[in-house]
């Protein structure tokens, strides 16, 4: 900074038309000798003040929001653009040790290569450890059926998370600034994301921190100019082909014409909403505890809350359901039970008096497993069978628990198989003479679709011998003529 100030003074000195009078160099009032000197020193002090203001803003933001202290090494997401370059430089100026991570998504041809080379050169000169990863972004997007933007985001943050683990670092700093927050708030407002979305970008989200959220893009550019730090420009940011760029290039300039402080006002409003949301979350948690037991939402209790649709929205939106789905779920409470809604991660069943949630990771797969003649056998992660054979004399009473079945061994056809239901499955419920669809039998027991999918059946040949935990088949009944029995106990 001193070098910058001195160069400006000397430039003004040589360009000044006012000539000093002979013998005046010893005077204290140097400003009288060179009137330009006062202007130059004012200019330099103003620029120094602006840089200090920028640093102080970033430092205050980090202290206020509990972002990393200077004892910790910070991983910086470094694209080479103005925002990330300012982030790296200001963290270094504030005394942090940093490492850099650069993602080359290979989407912009020579421009992507230019960015990688620029970041590499910067890190080499500043002796910053650099980690570079090149991605086949188009292939990933095609394979996972997501947009290029979503693919790049997923690849980027997965890369950061892996680096944090490998390098034993606490957090990754990304360079979102105030205008980014403004755009996010407006996008979320138009998407109908509710109060959570109107909070905008958060200063900390897990291990991701954002030290520049309180500064503007103009402040970032001024800081880089005074530091004499170059940066690269992503040409796609200048194209209004994606929603965010349309907001940035078309909407925000018009808003600033109408209200010059629009960015700061929206940012401050989002900050206040963040504080209010903490209070909102506290009350919401109490309501969720009232309406939800395990994976079931009681419709009766939901409708007794002050704002049932909002409570439902807050529960389901966290599981990936969109506003249109949630409105339909809420509006169709009296509809025919059995309808299933799906998000990327969950399924929701509209049952009789409840809504039943299930993670797709927990969805039952089609199971078909041959059982041994005897012994302890794992069937699923939660269920084991203990299988035994014995002689039957008729003197000892048979167990009557639902989790045990005893069959006439001579009526059993091997191998025994345990599986999940198939369409059209029928059996003869114990104590009955006619056949019944397994699906109808489970419906009579008021089991929902998810429970039916997970129901286990023990089969002997093409016959169902036991609807596990519910009812054996009459055709395998132990009678006075039985000499040997097969027992299966569910553990």
C-alpha positions in Angstrom: 0.0 0.0 0.0 2.9 2.3 0.8 4.4 1.7 -2.6 1.1 2.6 -4.2 0.8 5.9 -2.3 4.4 6.9 -3.0 4.0 6.3 -6.8 0.9 8.4 -6.9 2.7 11.3 -5.0 5.7 11.2 -7.3 3.4 11.1 -10.4 1.6 14.2 -9.1 5.0 15.8 -8.3 6.4 15.5 -11.8 3.1 16.6 -13.4 2.6 19.6 -11.2 3.0 23.0 -13.0 3.6 24.9 -9.7 7.3 25.4 -9.3 8.8 25.7 -5.8 10.4 29.0 -4.8 14.1 28.9 -4.2 15.1 28.0 -0.7 11.7 26.7 0.3 12.5 23.0 0.6 13.1 23.3 4.3 9.6 24.6 5.0 7.2 22.4 6.9 4.2 23.4 4.8 5.0 21.2 1.9 1.4 21.6 0.6 2.1 25.2 -0.2 5.1 24.2 -2.3 3.1 21.5 -4.2 -0.7 22.1 -4.0 -1.2 18.7 -5.7 0.4 17.0 -2.7 -2.6 17.5 -0.6 -4.9 16.0 -3.2 -2.5 13.0 -3.6 -2.2 12.2 0.0 -6.0 12.5 0.4 -6.5 10.1 -2.5 -4.0 7.6 -1.1 -5.4 7.8 2.4 -8.9 7.3 1.0 -7.8 4.2 -0.9 -6.0 2.8 2.2 -9.2 3.4 4.2 -11.3 1.6 1.6 -9.0 -1.5 1.7 -9.0 -1.4 5.5 -12.8 -1.1 5.5 -13.0 -4.2 3.2 -10.7 -6.2 5.4 -12.5 -5.1 8.6 -15.9 -6.0 7.0 -14.6 -9.5 6.2 -12.9 -9.9 9.6 -16.0 -8.7 11.4 -18.2 -11.1 9.4 -15.9 -14.0 10.3 -15.9 -13.1 14.0 -19.7 -12.5 14.2 -20.6 -15.8 12.5 -18.0 -18.0 14.2 -16.1 -18.6 11.0 -12.6 -20.2 11.4 -9.9 -18.5 13.5 -6.4 -17.9 12.2 -5.0 -21.0 13.8 -6.9 -23.1 11.3 -5.9 -23.7 7.6 -8.8 -22.8 5.3 -9.5 -24.5 2.0 -10.5 -21.8 -0.5 -12.6 -22.6 -3.6 -10.6 -20.8 -6.2 -12.0 -20.4 -9.7 -9.8 -17.5 -10.7 -12.8 -15.0 -10.9 -12.8 -11.7 -9.1 -14.8 -13.0 -6.1 -12.6 -16.1 -5.3 -9.4 -14.1 -5.9 -10.5 -11.4 -3.5 -11.4 -14.2 -1.0 -8.0 -15.8 -1.2 -6.2 -12.5 -1.0 -8.1 -11.1 1.9 -7.7 -14.3 3.9 -3.9 -14.1 3.3 -4.0 -10.4 4.3 -5.8 -11.3 7.5 -3.1 -13.8 8.4 -4.8 -17.1 7.5 -3.0 -20.1 6.1 -4.9 -21.3 3.1 -5.0 -24.1 0.5 -6.8 -23.8 -2.8 -9.1 -26.1 -4.7 -9.8 -25.5 -8.4 -12.5 -27.3 -10.4 -12.1 -27.6 -14.1 -15.5 -28.6 -15.4 -14.2 -28.8 -19.0 -17.3 -26.9 -20.3 -15.8 -23.8 -21.9 -12.9 -25.1 -24.0 -9.9 -22.9 -24.0 -11.4 -20.6 -21.4 -11.5 -23.5 -18.9 -7.8 -24.2 -19.6 -7.0 -20.5 -19.2 -8.7 -20.4 -15.8 -6.8 -23.4 -14.6 -3.5 -22.0 -15.8 -4.2 -18.6 -14.1 -5.0 -20.2 -10.8 -2.0 -22.4 -10.9 0.3 -19.4 -11.6 -1.2 -17.4 -8.8 -0.8 -20.3 -6.3 2.7 -20.9 -7.4 3.7 -17.3 -6.9 2.0 -17.1 -3.5 3.2 -20.6 -2.5 -0.3 -21.8 -1.8 -0.9 -25.6 -2.0 -3.3 -26.2 -4.9 -5.6 -29.1 -5.6 -7.0 -29.3 -9.1 -9.7 -31.7 -10.3 -10.9 -32.0 -13.9 -14.5 -33.3 -14.4 -16.4 -34.9 -17.2 -19.4 -32.7 -16.3 -21.6 -33.5 -19.4 -21.2 -37.2 -18.9 -22.1 -36.9 -15.2 -25.2 -34.9 -16.0 -26.3 -37.3 -18.6 -25.7 -40.4 -16.4 -27.6 -38.9 -13.4 -30.3 -37.1 -15.4 -29.6 -33.7 -14.0 -28.8 -30.2 -15.4 -25.3 -29.2 -16.2 -25.6 -26.6 -13.4 -26.7 -29.2 -10.8 -24.0 -31.7 -12.0 -21.3 -29.0 -11.6 -22.5 -28.1 -8.1 -22.6 -31.8 -7.0 -19.2 -32.6 -8.4 -17.7 -29.4 -6.8 -18.9 -30.0 -3.3 -18.1 -33.7 -3.4 -14.6 -32.7 -4.3 -14.4 -30.2 -1.5 -15.7 -32.7 1.1 -13.1 -35.3 0.0 -10.3 -32.7 0.3 -11.4 -31.7 3.7 -11.2 -35.3 4.9 -7.9 -36.0 3.1 -6.2 -32.8 4.3 -7.7 -32.8 7.8 -9.2 -29.3 7.3 -12.2 -27.9 9.1 -13.9 -25.9 6.3 -14.0 -24.7 2.8 -14.5 -21.0 2.1 -16.5 -20.0 -1.0 -16.8 -16.5 -2.4 -20.5 -15.7 -2.4 -21.0 -12.0 -1.9 -24.0 -9.6 -1.2 -25.3 -9.5 -4.7 -25.2 -13.3 -4.9 -27.4 -13.3 -1.9 -29.8 -10.8 -3.4 -30.2 -13.0 -6.5 -30.8 -16.1 -4.4 -33.5 -14.4 -2.3 -35.3 -13.3 -5.5 -35.0 -16.7 -7.1 -36.3 -18.4 -4.0 -39.2 -15.9 -3.7 -40.3 -16.7 -7.2 -39.9 -20.5 -6.7 -42.1 -20.3 -3.6 -39.6 -21.9 -1.2 -41.1 -20.3 1.9 -39.3 -18.6 4.8 -36.3 -20.9 4.7 -35.5 -19.8 1.1 -36.0 -16.1 1.9 -33.1 -16.3 4.3 -30.9 -16.4 1.3 -27.4 -17.8 1.4 -26.2 -18.7 4.9 -22.8 -17.6 6.3 -22.2 -21.2 7.3 -23.7 -24.4 6.0 -22.1 -27.4 7.6 -18.4 -27.2 6.6 -18.9 -24.5 3.9 -18.3 -20.9 5.1 -18.9 -17.6 3.2 -16.7 -14.7 4.6 -17.7 -12.3 1.8 -21.4 -12.2 2.2 -21.4 -8.7 3.7 -19.4 -7.1 0.9 -20.6 -6.0 -2.5 -19.2 -6.9 -5.9 -18.0 -3.3 -6.3 -16.1 -3.5 -3.0 -14.5 -6.7 -4.2 -13.4 -5.1 -7.5 -12.0 -2.0 -5.7 -10.1 -4.2 -3.3 -8.5 -6.2 -6.2 -7.6 -3.0 -8.1 -5.8 -1.5 -5.1 -4.0 -4.8 -4.5 -3.1 -4.9 -8.2 -4.5 -8.4 -8.4 -5.7 -9.7 -11.7 -8.6 -12.1 -12.2 -10.3 -13.9 -15.1 -13.9 -13.6 -16.3 -16.3 -16.5 -17.0 -18.0 -15.5 -20.2 -21.1 -17.6 -19.3 -21.8 -15.1 -16.5 -22.5 -12.5 -19.2 -25.1 -14.6 -20.9 -28.8 -14.5 -19.8 -29.5 -18.2 -20.6 -29.9 -19.4 -17.0 -32.3 -18.1 -14.4 -29.6 -16.6 -12.1 -28.0 -14.7 -14.9 -31.4 -13.3 -16.1 -31.9 -11.9 -12.6 -28.4 -10.5 -12.5 -28.3 -9.0 -16.0 -32.0 -8.0 -16.5 -33.9 -7.7 -13.2 -31.3 -6.2 -10.8 -30.2 -3.3 -12.9 -33.8 -2.2 -13.3 -34.4 -2.6 -9.5 -31.4 -0.5 -8.7 -32.7 2.3 -11.0 -35.9 2.4 -9.0 -34.2 1.8 -5.6 -30.4 2.3 -5.5 -30.1 0.5 -2.2 -32.0 -2.6 -3.3 -29.1 -5.0 -2.8 -28.3 -3.9 0.7 -32.0 -3.7 1.7 -32.7 -7.3 0.4 -29.5 -8.6 2.0 -30.4 -7.0 5.4 -34.0 -8.3 5.1 -32.6 -11.8 4.5 -30.4 -11.5 7.6 -33.3 -10.4 9.7 -35.4 -13.3 8.4 -32.5 -15.7 9.3 -32.8 -14.5 12.9 -36.6 -14.8 12.8 -36.4 -18.2 11.3 -34.6 -19.5 14.4 -37.6 -18.5 16.5 -39.9 -20.0 13.8 -37.9 -23.3 13.8 -38.3 -23.6 17.6 -42.1 -23.3 17.4 -42.2 -25.5 14.4 -40.2 -28.3 16.1 -42.8 -28.3 18.9 -45.6 -28.7 16.4 -43.9 -31.4 14.4 -43.4 -33.4 17.7 -47.2 -33.1 18.2 -48.2 -34.3 14.7 -45.5 -36.8 13.8 -44.8 -40.2 15.4 -41.9 -42.0 13.8 -42.5 -41.9 10.1 -46.3 -41.1 10.3 -48.0 -37.8 10.2 -51.4 -37.7 11.9 -53.8 -35.8 9.8 -56.1 -35.1 12.7 -53.3 -33.6 14.8 -51.9 -31.7 11.8 -55.3 -30.0 11.1 -55.4 -28.9 14.8 -52.3 -26.8 14.4 -52.5 -23.0 13.7 -51.2 -23.4 10.1 -51.5 -27.0 9.0 -50.4 -26.5 5.4 -47.3 -24.6 6.5 -46.4 -27.3 9.0 -46.8 -29.9 6.3 -44.7 -27.9 3.9 -41.9 -27.5 6.4 -41.9 -31.3 7.1 -42.0 -32.4 3.5 -39.9 -29.8 1.8 -36.9 -31.0 3.8 -37.4 -34.4 2.2 -37.4 -33.0 -1.4 -41.1 -32.7 -2.1 -41.9 -29.6 -4.2 -44.6 -27.0 -3.4 -47.0 -28.4 -6.0 -46.8 -31.9 -4.6 -47.3 -30.6 -1.0 -50.3 -28.6 -2.0 -51.8 -31.7 -3.7 -51.1 -33.9 -0.6 -52.7 -31.4 1.7 -55.7 -30.8 -0.6 -56.4 -34.5 -1.1 -56.6 -35.6 2.5 -60.0 -37.1 2.0 -59.1 -38.8 -1.3 -58.8 -42.6 -1.8 -56.0 -44.0 0.4 -53.1 -45.6 -1.3 -51.7 -42.9 -3.5 -47.9 -42.6 -3.4 -45.9 -39.4 -4.0 -42.2 -39.4 -4.7 -39.3 -37.0 -4.3 -35.7 -37.6 -5.2 -35.0 -39.2 -1.7 -38.4 -40.2 -0.2 -41.8 -41.7 -0.9 -45.0 -40.6 0.9 -48.1 -42.7 1.1 -51.6 -41.2 1.7 -53.1 -43.7 4.2 -56.4 -43.5 6.0 -55.8 -41.2 8.9 -52.0 -40.7 8.4 -49.4 -39.8 5.9 -46.6 -42.4 5.9 -43.0 -41.4 4.9 -40.3 -43.7 3.7 -36.7 -43.1 2.6 -36.0 -44.6 -0.8 -32.9 -46.0 0.7 -35.2 -48.1 3.0 -37.5 -49.3 0.2 -37.8 -53.0 0.2 -36.2 -54.8 -2.6 -37.6 -58.0 -4.1 -36.4 -60.7 -1.8 -36.2 -64.4 -2.6 -33.9 -66.5 -0.5 -33.6 -70.3 0.0 -33.8 -71.4 3.6 -31.6 -74.2 5.1 -33.1 -77.3 6.6 -32.1 -76.2 10.1 -30.2 -73.5 11.9 -30.1 -69.7 12.4 -30.3 -67.7 9.2 -30.3 -64.0 8.5 -33.2 -63.0 6.2 -33.0 -59.2 6.2 -31.1 -56.6 8.2 -33.8 -56.7 10.9 -35.1 -60.3 10.7 -33.5 -63.7 11.4 -35.1 -67.2 11.3 -34.3 -70.0 13.7 -35.3 -73.2 11.9 -35.6 -76.6 13.7 -37.1 -80.1 13.2 -38.4 -82.4 15.8 -40.6 -85.5 16.4 -44.2 -84.7 17.4 -46.1 -86.9 19.8 -49.1 -84.6 20.4 -48.5 -84.5 24.1 -46.7 -81.1 24.1 -48.7 -78.0 23.1 -47.5 -76.1 20.1 -46.4 -72.4 20.5 -49.2 -69.9 19.6 -47.1 -66.7 19.2 -47.4 -64.9 15.9 -43.7 -65.0 15.4 -43.6 -68.8 15.3 -45.0 -71.3 12.9 -45.1 -75.1 13.2 -45.8 -77.2 10.1 -46.3 -80.8 9.4 -42.9 -81.7 8.0 -44.3 -84.4 5.8 -46.4 -81.8 4.0 -43.5 -79.5 3.3 -41.9 -79.4 -0.1 -38.2 -78.4 -0.1 -36.4 -76.2 -0.6 -38.3 -73.6 1.5 -38.0 -70.1 0.2 -38.6 -66.8 1.9 -39.7 -63.9 -0.3 -41.7 -60.7 -0.7 -45.2 -60.7 -2.2 -45.9 -61.0 -5.9 -49.1 -59.9 -7.7 -51.8 -62.6 -7.4 -50.3 -64.4 -4.4 -52.9 -66.5 -2.6 -53.0 -68.7 0.4 -55.5 -70.6 2.7 -55.4 -68.7 6.1 -55.3 -71.0 9.1 -58.8 -71.9 10.2 -60.4 -71.2 6.8 -61.3 -73.5 3.9 -61.1 -71.1 1.0 -58.3 -69.3 -0.7 -57.6 -65.6 -0.2 -55.4 -63.0 -1.9 -52.4 -62.1 0.3 -53.0 -58.5 -0.6 -56.6 -58.6 0.6 -55.6 -60.4 3.8 -53.0 -57.7 4.5 -55.6 -55.0 3.7 -57.9 -56.5 6.3 -55.1 -56.1 8.8 -55.0 -52.4 7.8 -51.5 -52.7 6.5 -50.5 -49.9 4.1 -48.7 -50.2 0.7 -45.2 -49.8 2.2 -45.9 -52.5 4.8 -47.3 -54.8 2.2 -44.2 -54.4 0.1 -42.0 -55.5 3.0 -44.2 -58.4 4.1 -42.3 -61.7 4.2 -43.8 -65.0 2.9 -42.4 -68.5 3.5 -43.2 -70.7 0.5 -43.1 -74.5 0.1 -43.0 -75.2 -3.6 -45.7 -73.1 -5.2 -47.7 -72.8 -1.9 -47.4 -70.0 0.7 -46.9 -71.8 4.0 -46.7 -68.7 6.2 -47.5 -65.0 6.0 -44.6 -64.3 8.4 -45.7 -62.9 11.7 -49.4 -63.0 10.8 -50.9 -66.3 9.8 -49.8 -69.8 8.7 -51.5 -71.7 5.8 -54.2 -74.3 6.7 -52.7 -76.8 4.3 -49.7 -77.3 6.6 -51.6 -77.7 9.8 -50.2 -80.0 12.5 -52.8 -82.8 13.2 -53.0 -85.9 15.3 -51.6 -87.8 12.4 -48.4 -85.6 12.3 -45.2 -87.4 13.2 -42.6 -84.7 12.5 -42.8 -81.0 12.7 -40.8 -78.1 11.2 -40.7 -75.0 13.4 -39.6 -71.5 12.2 -39.2 -68.8 14.8 -38.8 -65.2 13.7 -36.2 -63.3 15.8 
